[in-house]
Amino acid sequence: MILSKLQGPPAKTVPVGMLFVAVGMMFLVLGISWQKLPALAQLWPDQNDFLRGFCLGFAIVMETTGLVINVAAAKSRQTL
């Protein structure tokens, strides 16, 4: 749905792709530093592992989506 709306000019699609990459990086930093945050130490071990894994997985998905959008924008820029 998002990708079908981003078939316009590359000048509009690159910032959206970089937004996905930036959000993915934020979740990656959160997932990596999860064990060092004192507020999250009160969670049960199973909840702690699930939420950390969710953050890391969501980061991977967001960064991959941003990469796909930016590669598509770069290909359409080369054809212009």
PyMOL Python script that loads the backbone (N, CA, C, O; Angstrom):
from pymol import cmd

cmd.read_pdbstr("""\
ATOM      1  N   MET A   1       0.821  -1.179   0.000  1.00  0.00           N
ATOM      2  CA  MET A   1       0.000   0.000   0.000  1.00  0.00           C
ATOM      3  C   MET A   1       0.873   1.253   0.000  1.00  0.00           C
ATOM      4  O   MET A   1       0.646   2.180  -0.778  1.00  0.00           O
ATOM      5  N   ILE A   2       1.857   1.270   0.865  1.00  0.00           N
ATOM      6  CA  ILE A   2       2.749   2.420   0.917  1.00  0.00           C
ATOM      7  C   ILE A   2       3.599   2.481  -0.347  1.00  0.00           C
ATOM      8  O   ILE A   2       3.810   3.554  -0.911  1.00  0.00           O
ATOM      9  N   LEU A   3       4.085   1.322  -0.786  1.00  0.00           N
ATOM     10  CA  LEU A   3       4.955   1.308  -1.958  1.00  0.00           C
ATOM     11  C   LEU A   3       4.212   1.697  -3.229  1.00  0.00           C
ATOM     12  O   LEU A   3       4.807   2.283  -4.134  1.00  0.00           O
ATOM     13  N   SER A   4       2.925   1.383  -3.312  1.00  0.00           N
ATOM     14  CA  SER A   4       2.178   1.754  -4.514  1.00  0.00           C
ATOM     15  C   SER A   4       1.982   3.269  -4.592  1.00  0.00           C
ATOM     16  O   SER A   4       1.889   3.819  -5.690  1.00  0.00           O
ATOM     17  N   LYS A   5       1.917   3.947  -3.454  1.00  0.00           N
ATOM     18  CA  LYS A   5       1.758   5.400  -3.448  1.00  0.00           C
ATOM     19  C   LYS A   5       3.078   6.122  -3.672  1.00  0.00           C
ATOM     20  O   LYS A   5       3.084   7.325  -3.935  1.00  0.00           O
ATOM     21  N   LEU A   6       4.193   5.413  -3.574  1.00  0.00           N
ATOM     22  CA  LEU A   6       5.505   6.030  -3.728  1.00  0.00           C
ATOM     23  C   LEU A   6       6.096   5.819  -5.113  1.00  0.00           C
ATOM     24  O   LEU A   6       7.318   5.798  -5.266  1.00  0.00           O
ATOM     25  N   GLN A   7       5.259   5.666  -6.113  1.00  0.00           N
ATOM     26  CA  GLN A   7       5.753   5.463  -7.466  1.00  0.00           C
ATOM     27  C   GLN A   7       6.002   6.781  -8.190  1.00  0.00           C
ATOM     28  O   GLN A   7       6.264   6.786  -9.392  1.00  0.00           O
ATOM     29  N   GLY A   8       5.922   7.885  -7.477  1.00  0.00           N
ATOM     30  CA  GLY A   8       6.114   9.203  -8.069  1.00  0.00           C
ATOM     31  C   GLY A   8       7.579   9.510  -8.289  1.00  0.00           C
ATOM     32  O   GLY A   8       8.399   8.603  -8.431  1.00  0.00           O
ATOM     33  N   PRO A   9       7.905  10.784  -8.316  1.00  0.00           N
ATOM     34  CA  PRO A   9       9.300  11.190  -8.566  1.00  0.00           C
ATOM     35  C   PRO A   9      10.213  10.793  -7.405  1.00  0.00           C
ATOM     36  O   PRO A   9       9.769  10.748  -6.258  1.00  0.00           O
ATOM     37  N   PRO A  10      11.481  10.507  -7.694  1.00  0.00           N
ATOM     38  CA  PRO A  10      12.417  10.083  -6.645  1.00  0.00           C
ATOM     39  C   PRO A  10      12.635  11.143  -5.575  1.00  0.00           C
ATOM     40  O   PRO A  10      13.017  10.804  -4.455  1.00  0.00           O
ATOM     41  N   ALA A  11      12.405  12.405  -5.883  1.00  0.00           N
ATOM     42  CA  ALA A  11      12.602  13.457  -4.891  1.00  0.00           C
ATOM     43  C   ALA A  11      11.626  13.326  -3.731  1.00  0.00           C
ATOM     44  O   ALA A  11      11.903  13.808  -2.632  1.00  0.00           O
ATOM     45  N   LYS A  12      10.484  12.675  -3.961  1.00  0.00           N
ATOM     46  CA  LYS A  12       9.521  12.472  -2.893  1.00  0.00           C
ATOM     47  C   LYS A  12       9.700  11.134  -2.195  1.00  0.00           C
ATOM     48  O   LYS A  12       9.307  10.990  -1.037  1.00  0.00           O
ATOM     49  N   THR A  13      10.279  10.159  -2.865  1.00  0.00           N
ATOM     50  CA  THR A  13      10.385   8.832  -2.279  1.00  0.00           C
ATOM     51  C   THR A  13      11.626   8.651  -1.407  1.00  0.00           C
ATOM     52  O   THR A  13      11.597   7.869  -0.457  1.00  0.00           O
ATOM     53  N   VAL A  14      12.695   9.345  -1.706  1.00  0.00           N
ATOM     54  CA  VAL A  14      13.931   9.188  -0.932  1.00  0.00           C
ATOM     55  C   VAL A  14      13.749   9.612   0.531  1.00  0.00           C
ATOM     56  O   VAL A  14      14.215   8.893   1.416  1.00  0.00           O
ATOM     57  N   PRO A  15      13.091  10.749   0.831  1.00  0.00           N
ATOM     58  CA  PRO A  15      12.904  11.087   2.246  1.00  0.00           C
ATOM     59  C   PRO A  15      12.066  10.065   3.009  1.00  0.00           C
ATOM     60  O   PRO A  15      12.299   9.835   4.196  1.00  0.00           O
ATOM     61  N   VAL A  16      11.093   9.451   2.337  1.00  0.00           N
ATOM     62  CA  VAL A  16      10.280   8.425   2.993  1.00  0.00           C
ATOM     63  C   VAL A  16      11.132   7.198   3.292  1.00  0.00           C
ATOM     64  O   VAL A  16      11.030   6.613   4.370  1.00  0.00           O
ATOM     65  N   GLY A  17      11.966   6.812   2.343  1.00  0.00           N
ATOM     66  CA  GLY A  17      12.864   5.682   2.573  1.00  0.00           C
ATOM     67  C   GLY A  17      13.845   5.947   3.692  1.00  0.00           C
ATOM     68  O   GLY A  17      14.128   5.060   4.498  1.00  0.00           O
ATOM     69  N   MET A  18      14.365   7.158   3.749  1.00  0.00           N
ATOM     70  CA  MET A  18      15.291   7.495   4.830  1.00  0.00           C
ATOM     71  C   MET A  18      14.580   7.576   6.177  1.00  0.00           C
ATOM     72  O   MET A  18      15.190   7.322   7.216  1.00  0.00           O
ATOM     73  N   LEU A  19      13.291   7.928   6.166  1.00  0.00           N
ATOM     74  CA  LEU A  19      12.508   7.914   7.403  1.00  0.00           C
ATOM     75  C   LEU A  19      12.404   6.495   7.943  1.00  0.00           C
ATOM     76  O   LEU A  19      12.560   6.270   9.143  1.00  0.00           O
ATOM     77  N   PHE A  20      12.138   5.533   7.053  1.00  0.00           N
ATOM     78  CA  PHE A  20      12.085   4.137   7.474  1.00  0.00           C
ATOM     79  C   PHE A  20      13.429   3.681   8.041  1.00  0.00           C
ATOM     80  O   PHE A  20      13.468   2.978   9.051  1.00  0.00           O
ATOM     81  N   VAL A  21      14.515   4.069   7.408  1.00  0.00           N
ATOM     82  CA  VAL A  21      15.850   3.687   7.889  1.00  0.00           C
ATOM     83  C   VAL A  21      16.132   4.315   9.253  1.00  0.00           C
ATOM     84  O   VAL A  21      16.685   3.658  10.134  1.00  0.00           O
ATOM     85  N   ALA A  22      15.756   5.580   9.432  1.00  0.00           N
ATOM     86  CA  ALA A  22      16.013   6.265  10.704  1.00  0.00           C
ATOM     87  C   ALA A  22      15.207   5.652  11.843  1.00  0.00           C
ATOM     88  O   ALA A  22      15.725   5.474  12.946  1.00  0.00           O
ATOM     89  N   VAL A  23      13.946   5.329  11.584  1.00  0.00           N
ATOM     90  CA  VAL A  23      13.128   4.688  12.617  1.00  0.00           C
ATOM     91  C   VAL A  23      13.686   3.309  12.942  1.00  0.00           C
ATOM     92  O   VAL A  23      13.712   2.906  14.105  1.00  0.00           O
ATOM     93  N   GLY A  24      14.132   2.585  11.917  1.00  0.00           N
ATOM     94  CA  GLY A  24      14.757   1.288  12.147  1.00  0.00           C
ATOM     95  C   GLY A  24      16.017   1.391  12.985  1.00  0.00           C
ATOM     96  O   GLY A  24      16.269   0.547  13.845  1.00  0.00           O
ATOM     97  N   MET A  25      16.806   2.424  12.736  1.00  0.00           N
ATOM     98  CA  MET A  25      18.015   2.631  13.545  1.00  0.00           C
ATOM     99  C   MET A  25      17.676   2.936  15.001  1.00  0.00           C
ATOM    100  O   MET A  25      18.372   2.487  15.912  1.00  0.00           O
ATOM    101  N   MET A  26      16.606   3.701  15.218  1.00  0.00           N
ATOM    102  CA  MET A  26      16.207   4.002  16.599  1.00  0.00           C
ATOM    103  C   MET A  26      15.789   2.733  17.336  1.00  0.00           C
ATOM    104  O   MET A  26      16.146   2.534  18.497  1.00  0.00           O
ATOM    105  N   PHE A  27      15.034   1.882  16.657  1.00  0.00           N
ATOM    106  CA  PHE A  27      14.640   0.621  17.286  1.00  0.00           C
ATOM    107  C   PHE A  27      15.831  -0.306  17.474  1.00  0.00           C
ATOM    108  O   PHE A  27      15.872  -1.073  18.436  1.00  0.00           O
ATOM    109  N   LEU A  28      16.798  -0.244  16.571  1.00  0.00           N
ATOM    110  CA  LEU A  28      18.008  -1.051  16.723  1.00  0.00           C
ATOM    111  C   LEU A  28      18.805  -0.620  17.946  1.00  0.00           C
ATOM    112  O   LEU A  28      19.285  -1.462  18.706  1.00  0.00           O
ATOM    113  N   VAL A  29      18.945   0.679  18.138  1.00  0.00           N
ATOM    114  CA  VAL A  29      19.647   1.183  19.322  1.00  0.00           C
ATOM    115  C   VAL A  29      18.904   0.783  20.591  1.00  0.00           C
ATOM    116  O   VAL A  29      19.523   0.401  21.584  1.00  0.00           O
ATOM    117  N   LEU A  30      17.573   0.870  20.557  1.00  0.00           N
ATOM    118  CA  LEU A  30      16.780   0.461  21.720  1.00  0.00           C
ATOM    119  C   LEU A  30      16.954  -1.034  22.005  1.00  0.00           C
ATOM    120  O   LEU A  30      17.095  -1.432  23.161  1.00  0.00           O
ATOM    121  N   GLY A  31      16.945  -1.852  20.963  1.00  0.00           N
ATOM    122  CA  GLY A  31      17.108  -3.288  21.162  1.00  0.00           C
ATOM    123  C   GLY A  31      18.496  -3.665  21.667  1.00  0.00           C
ATOM    124  O   GLY A  31      18.632  -4.587  22.471  1.00  0.00           O
ATOM    125  N   ILE A  32      19.517  -2.967  21.208  1.00  0.00           N
ATOM    126  CA  ILE A  32      20.874  -3.273  21.645  1.00  0.00           C
ATOM    127  C   ILE A  32      21.096  -2.821  23.090  1.00  0.00           C
ATOM    128  O   ILE A  32      21.715  -3.532  23.880  1.00  0.00           O
ATOM    129  N   SER A  33      20.588  -1.643  23.424  1.00  0.00           N
ATOM    130  CA  SER A  33      20.808  -1.123  24.774  1.00  0.00           C
ATOM    131  C   SER A  33      19.717  -1.547  25.750  1.00  0.00           C
ATOM    132  O   SER A  33      19.640  -1.001  26.851  1.00  0.00           O
ATOM    133  N   TRP A  34      18.886  -2.489  25.385  1.00  0.00           N
ATOM    134  CA  TRP A  34      17.754  -2.918  26.199  1.00  0.00           C
ATOM    135  C   TRP A  34      18.195  -3.403  27.577  1.00  0.00           C
ATOM    136  O   TRP A  34      17.553  -3.077  28.575  1.00  0.00           O
ATOM    137  N   GLN A  35      19.254  -4.157  27.649  1.00  0.00           N
ATOM    138  CA  GLN A  35      19.681  -4.752  28.917  1.00  0.00           C
ATOM    139  C   GLN A  35      20.293  -3.729  29.861  1.00  0.00           C
ATOM    140  O   GLN A  35      20.405  -3.989  31.059  1.00  0.00           O
ATOM    141  N   LYS A  36      20.682  -2.594  29.355  1.00  0.00           N
ATOM    142  CA  LYS A  36      21.333  -1.602  30.192  1.00  0.00           C
ATOM    143  C   LYS A  36      20.381  -0.533  30.721  1.00  0.00           C
ATOM    144  O   LYS A  36      20.792   0.329  31.497  1.00  0.00           O
ATOM    145  N   LEU A  37      19.109  -0.580  30.310  1.00  0.00           N
ATOM    146  CA  LEU A  37      18.130   0.397  30.768  1.00  0.00           C
ATOM    147  C   LEU A  37      17.547  -0.049  32.107  1.00  0.00           C
ATOM    148  O   LEU A  37      16.939  -1.117  32.178  1.00  0.00           O
ATOM    149  N   PRO A  38      17.715   0.739  33.171  1.00  0.00           N
ATOM    150  CA  PRO A  38      17.271   0.293  34.495  1.00  0.00           C
ATOM    151  C   PRO A  38      15.749   0.201  34.636  1.00  0.00           C
ATOM    152  O   PRO A  38      15.255  -0.584  35.446  1.00  0.00           O
ATOM    153  N   ALA A  39      15.008   0.983  33.870  1.00  0.00           N
ATOM    154  CA  ALA A  39      13.552   0.946  33.985  1.00  0.00           C
ATOM    155  C   ALA A  39      12.976  -0.368  33.473  1.00  0.00           C
ATOM    156  O   ALA A  39      11.887  -0.766  33.887  1.00  0.00           O
ATOM    157  N   LEU A  40      13.683  -1.041  32.587  1.00  0.00           N
ATOM    158  CA  LEU A  40      13.191  -2.287  32.008  1.00  0.00           C
ATOM    159  C   LEU A  40      13.651  -3.518  32.769  1.00  0.00           C
ATOM    160  O   LEU A  40      13.305  -4.640  32.399  1.00  0.00           O
ATOM    161  N   ALA A  41      14.413  -3.327  33.810  1.00  0.00           N
ATOM    162  CA  ALA A  41      14.914  -4.464  34.581  1.00  0.00           C
ATOM    163  C   ALA A  41      13.824  -5.107  35.416  1.00  0.00           C
ATOM    164  O   ALA A  41      14.013  -6.220  35.906  1.00  0.00           O
ATOM    165  N   GLN A  42      12.693  -4.447  35.593  1.00  0.00           N
ATOM    166  CA  GLN A  42      11.618  -4.977  36.422  1.00  0.00           C
ATOM    167  C   GLN A  42      10.720  -5.955  35.680  1.00  0.00           C
ATOM    168  O   GLN A  42       9.867  -6.592  36.298  1.00  0.00           O
ATOM    169  N   LEU A  43      10.888  -6.086  34.394  1.00  0.00           N
ATOM    170  CA  LEU A  43      10.067  -7.008  33.618  1.00  0.00           C
ATOM    171  C   LEU A  43      10.477  -8.449  33.892  1.00  0.00           C
ATOM    172  O   LEU A  43      11.604  -8.720  34.306  1.00  0.00           O
ATOM    173  N   TRP A  44       9.548  -9.363  33.655  1.00  0.00           N
ATOM    174  CA  TRP A  44       9.870 -10.777  33.762  1.00  0.00           C
ATOM    175  C   TRP A  44      10.846 -11.149  32.653  1.00  0.00           C
ATOM    176  O   TRP A  44      10.865 -10.493  31.612  1.00  0.00           O
ATOM    177  N   PRO A  45      11.649 -12.178  32.849  1.00  0.00           N
ATOM    178  CA  PRO A  45      12.634 -12.547  31.813  1.00  0.00           C
ATOM    179  C   PRO A  45      11.996 -12.872  30.456  1.00  0.00           C
ATOM    180  O   PRO A  45      12.542 -12.516  29.412  1.00  0.00           O
ATOM    181  N   ASP A  46      10.839 -13.548  30.474  1.00  0.00           N
ATOM    182  CA  ASP A  46      10.193 -13.878  29.201  1.00  0.00           C
ATOM    183  C   ASP A  46       9.699 -12.624  28.492  1.00  0.00           C
ATOM    184  O   ASP A  46       9.842 -12.501  27.275  1.00  0.00           O
ATOM    185  N   GLN A  47       9.122 -11.698  29.241  1.00  0.00           N
ATOM    186  CA  GLN A  47       8.673 -10.445  28.645  1.00  0.00           C
ATOM    187  C   GLN A  47       9.851  -9.630  28.138  1.00  0.00           C
ATOM    188  O   GLN A  47       9.784  -9.006  27.080  1.00  0.00           O
ATOM    189  N   ASN A  48      10.915  -9.645  28.898  1.00  0.00           N
ATOM    190  CA  ASN A  48      12.121  -8.901  28.529  1.00  0.00           C
ATOM    191  C   ASN A  48      12.695  -9.429  27.219  1.00  0.00           C
ATOM    192  O   ASN A  48      13.041  -8.648  26.332  1.00  0.00           O
ATOM    193  N   ASP A  49      12.797 -10.741  27.096  1.00  0.00           N
ATOM    194  CA  ASP A  49      13.331 -11.340  25.871  1.00  0.00           C
ATOM    195  C   ASP A  49      12.416 -11.076  24.679  1.00  0.00           C
ATOM    196  O   ASP A  49      12.882 -10.780  23.578  1.00  0.00           O
ATOM    197  N   PHE A  50      11.093 -11.186  24.914  1.00  0.00           N
ATOM    198  CA  PHE A  50      10.152 -10.959  23.812  1.00  0.00           C
ATOM    199  C   PHE A  50      10.240  -9.530  23.308  1.00  0.00           C
ATOM    200  O   PHE A  50      10.335  -9.310  22.100  1.00  0.00           O
ATOM    201  N   LEU A  51      10.211  -8.562  24.199  1.00  0.00           N
ATOM    202  CA  LEU A  51      10.226  -7.163  23.777  1.00  0.00           C
ATOM    203  C   LEU A  51      11.548  -6.771  23.124  1.00  0.00           C
ATOM    204  O   LEU A  51      11.567  -5.984  22.177  1.00  0.00           O
ATOM    205  N   ARG A  52      12.644  -7.316  23.626  1.00  0.00           N
ATOM    206  CA  ARG A  52      13.935  -7.032  22.997  1.00  0.00           C
ATOM    207  C   ARG A  52      13.991  -7.631  21.592  1.00  0.00           C
ATOM    208  O   ARG A  52      14.457  -6.982  20.655  1.00  0.00           O
ATOM    209  N   GLY A  53      13.524  -8.849  21.450  1.00  0.00           N
ATOM    210  CA  GLY A  53      13.486  -9.483  20.134  1.00  0.00           C
ATOM    211  C   GLY A  53      12.541  -8.781  19.183  1.00  0.00           C
ATOM    212  O   GLY A  53      12.821  -8.670  17.990  1.00  0.00           O
ATOM    213  N   PHE A  54      11.412  -8.302  19.712  1.00  0.00           N
ATOM    214  CA  PHE A  54      10.476  -7.550  18.878  1.00  0.00           C
ATOM    215  C   PHE A  54      11.125  -6.270  18.368  1.00  0.00           C
ATOM    216  O   PHE A  54      10.975  -5.925  17.196  1.00  0.00           O
ATOM    217  N   CYS A  55      11.844  -5.564  19.236  1.00  0.00           N
ATOM    218  CA  CYS A  55      12.517  -4.324  18.816  1.00  0.00           C
ATOM    219  C   CYS A  55      13.555  -4.610  17.736  1.00  0.00           C
ATOM    220  O   CYS A  55      13.640  -3.878  16.749  1.00  0.00           O
ATOM    221  N   LEU A  56      14.334  -5.655  17.914  1.00  0.00           N
ATOM    222  CA  LEU A  56      15.351  -5.987  16.915  1.00  0.00           C
ATOM    223  C   LEU A  56      14.719  -6.426  15.596  1.00  0.00           C
ATOM    224  O   LEU A  56      15.186  -6.031  14.528  1.00  0.00           O
ATOM    225  N   GLY A  57      13.669  -7.232  15.659  1.00  0.00           N
ATOM    226  CA  GLY A  57      12.990  -7.673  14.440  1.00  0.00           C
ATOM    227  C   GLY A  57      12.307  -6.531  13.711  1.00  0.00           C
ATOM    228  O   GLY A  57      12.353  -6.456  12.483  1.00  0.00           O
ATOM    229  N   PHE A  58      11.672  -5.639  14.465  1.00  0.00           N
ATOM    230  CA  PHE A  58      11.024  -4.479  13.860  1.00  0.00           C
ATOM    231  C   PHE A  58      12.058  -3.574  13.210  1.00  0.00           C
ATOM    232  O   PHE A  58      11.800  -2.986  12.159  1.00  0.00           O
ATOM    233  N   ALA A  59      13.225  -3.459  13.827  1.00  0.00           N
ATOM    234  CA  ALA A  59      14.302  -2.647  13.254  1.00  0.00           C
ATOM    235  C   ALA A  59      14.760  -3.224  11.916  1.00  0.00           C
ATOM    236  O   ALA A  59      14.996  -2.481  10.964  1.00  0.00           O
ATOM    237  N   ILE A  60      14.884  -4.529  11.847  1.00  0.00           N
ATOM    238  CA  ILE A  60      15.304  -5.175  10.603  1.00  0.00           C
ATOM    239  C   ILE A  60      14.278  -4.932   9.497  1.00  0.00           C
ATOM    240  O   ILE A  60      14.643  -4.636   8.359  1.00  0.00           O
ATOM    241  N   VAL A  61      12.995  -5.059   9.833  1.00  0.00           N
ATOM    242  CA  VAL A  61      11.933  -4.853   8.845  1.00  0.00           C
ATOM    243  C   VAL A  61      11.918  -3.403   8.365  1.00  0.00           C
ATOM    244  O   VAL A  61      11.797  -3.155   7.165  1.00  0.00           O
ATOM    245  N   MET A  62      12.038  -2.452   9.275  1.00  0.00           N
ATOM    246  CA  MET A  62      12.001  -1.041   8.893  1.00  0.00           C
ATOM    247  C   MET A  62      13.197  -0.675   8.012  1.00  0.00           C
ATOM    248  O   MET A  62      13.041   0.038   7.021  1.00  0.00           O
ATOM    249  N   GLU A  63      14.372  -1.153   8.365  1.00  0.00           N
ATOM    250  CA  GLU A  63      15.553  -0.828   7.569  1.00  0.00           C
ATOM    251  C   GLU A  63      15.505  -1.493   6.199  1.00  0.00           C
ATOM    252  O   GLU A  63      15.936  -0.896   5.212  1.00  0.00           O
ATOM    253  N   THR A  64      14.996  -2.704   6.121  1.00  0.00           N
ATOM    254  CA  THR A  64      14.866  -3.380   4.832  1.00  0.00           C
ATOM    255  C   THR A  64      13.853  -2.655   3.945  1.00  0.00           C
ATOM    256  O   THR A  64      14.079  -2.504   2.745  1.00  0.00           O
ATOM    257  N   THR A  65      12.747  -2.209   4.525  1.00  0.00           N
ATOM    258  CA  THR A  65      11.754  -1.458   3.761  1.00  0.00           C
ATOM    259  C   THR A  65      12.343  -0.156   3.233  1.00  0.00           C
ATOM    260  O   THR A  65      12.131   0.203   2.075  1.00  0.00           O
ATOM    261  N   GLY A  66      13.079   0.545   4.079  1.00  0.00           N
ATOM    262  CA  GLY A  66      13.729   1.774   3.641  1.00  0.00           C
ATOM    263  C   GLY A  66      14.735   1.531   2.539  1.00  0.00           C
ATOM    264  O   GLY A  66      14.859   2.332   1.613  1.00  0.00           O
ATOM    265  N   LEU A  67      15.454   0.424   2.636  1.00  0.00           N
ATOM    266  CA  LEU A  67      16.430   0.090   1.609  1.00  0.00           C
ATOM    267  C   LEU A  67      15.744  -0.201   0.277  1.00  0.00           C
ATOM    268  O   LEU A  67      16.212   0.238  -0.773  1.00  0.00           O
ATOM    269  N   VAL A  68      14.638  -0.938   0.318  1.00  0.00           N
ATOM    270  CA  VAL A  68      13.907  -1.253  -0.915  1.00  0.00           C
ATOM    271  C   VAL A  68      13.361   0.017  -1.555  1.00  0.00           C
ATOM    272  O   VAL A  68      13.432   0.177  -2.773  1.00  0.00           O
ATOM    273  N   ILE A  69      12.821   0.917  -0.748  1.00  0.00           N
ATOM    274  CA  ILE A  69      12.282   2.170  -1.286  1.00  0.00           C
ATOM    275  C   ILE A  69      13.392   3.003  -1.914  1.00  0.00           C
ATOM    276  O   ILE A  69      13.213   3.564  -2.996  1.00  0.00           O
ATOM    277  N   ASN A  70      14.532   3.086  -1.243  1.00  0.00           N
ATOM    278  CA  ASN A  70      15.633   3.901  -1.776  1.00  0.00           C
ATOM    279  C   ASN A  70      16.259   3.289  -3.018  1.00  0.00           C
ATOM    280  O   ASN A  70      16.673   4.020  -3.918  1.00  0.00           O
ATOM    281  N   VAL A  71      16.338   1.975  -3.090  1.00  0.00           N
ATOM    282  CA  VAL A  71      16.872   1.327  -4.296  1.00  0.00           C
ATOM    283  C   VAL A  71      15.922   1.549  -5.471  1.00  0.00           C
ATOM    284  O   VAL A  71      16.367   1.801  -6.591  1.00  0.00           O
ATOM    285  N   ALA A  72      14.619   1.458  -5.220  1.00  0.00           N
ATOM    286  CA  ALA A  72      13.653   1.717  -6.293  1.00  0.00           C
ATOM    287  C   ALA A  72      13.739   3.168  -6.760  1.00  0.00           C
ATOM    288  O   ALA A  72      13.608   3.443  -7.953  1.00  0.00           O
ATOM    289  N   ALA A  73      13.956   4.087  -5.839  1.00  0.00           N
ATOM    290  CA  ALA A  73      14.088   5.500  -6.217  1.00  0.00           C
ATOM    291  C   ALA A  73      15.374   5.719  -7.005  1.00  0.00           C
ATOM    292  O   ALA A  73      15.393   6.506  -7.951  1.00  0.00           O
ATOM    293  N   ALA A  74      16.441   5.036  -6.628  1.00  0.00           N
ATOM    294  CA  ALA A  74      17.705   5.186  -7.354  1.00  0.00           C
ATOM    295  C   ALA A  74      17.586   4.618  -8.770  1.00  0.00           C
ATOM    296  O   ALA A  74      18.142   5.184  -9.711  1.00  0.00           O
ATOM    297  N   LYS A  75      16.868   3.508  -8.926  1.00  0.00           N
ATOM    298  CA  LYS A  75      16.679   2.928 -10.265  1.00  0.00           C
ATOM    299  C   LYS A  75      15.846   3.851 -11.139  1.00  0.00           C
ATOM    300  O   LYS A  75      16.142   4.025 -12.321  1.00  0.00           O
ATOM    301  N   SER A  76      14.804   4.446 -10.561  1.00  0.00           N
ATOM    302  CA  SER A  76      13.975   5.342 -11.379  1.00  0.00           C
ATOM    303  C   SER A  76      14.712   6.637 -11.685  1.00  0.00           C
ATOM    304  O   SER A  76      14.440   7.277 -12.701  1.00  0.00           O
ATOM    305  N   ARG A  77      15.639   7.030 -10.824  1.00  0.00           N
ATOM    306  CA  ARG A  77      16.434   8.239 -11.091  1.00  0.00           C
ATOM    307  C   ARG A  77      17.408   7.987 -12.222  1.00  0.00           C
ATOM    308  O   ARG A  77      17.691   8.898 -13.000  1.00  0.00           O
ATOM    309  N   GLN A  78      17.939   6.752 -12.337  1.00  0.00           N
ATOM    310  CA  GLN A  78      18.879   6.439 -13.417  1.00  0.00           C
ATOM    311  C   GLN A  78      18.190   6.417 -14.775  1.00  0.00           C
ATOM    312  O   GLN A  78      18.797   6.762 -15.788  1.00  0.00           O
ATOM    313  N   THR A  79      16.934   6.014 -14.796  1.00  0.00           N
ATOM    314  CA  THR A  79      16.220   5.938 -16.073  1.00  0.00           C
ATOM    315  C   THR A  79      15.777   7.309 -16.565  1.00  0.00           C
ATOM    316  O   THR A  79      15.497   7.481 -17.751  1.00  0.00           O
ATOM    317  N   LEU A  80      15.710   8.289 -15.661  1.00  0.00           N
ATOM    318  CA  LEU A  80      15.269   9.633 -16.078  1.00  0.00           C
ATOM    319  C   LEU A  80      16.329  10.364 -16.820  1.00  0.00           C
ATOM    320  O   LEU A  80      16.117  11.502 -17.238  1.00  0.00           O
TER     321      LEU A  80
END
""", "prot")
cmd.dss("prot")
cmd.show_as("cartoon", "prot")
cmd.util.cbc("prot")
cmd.orient("prot")
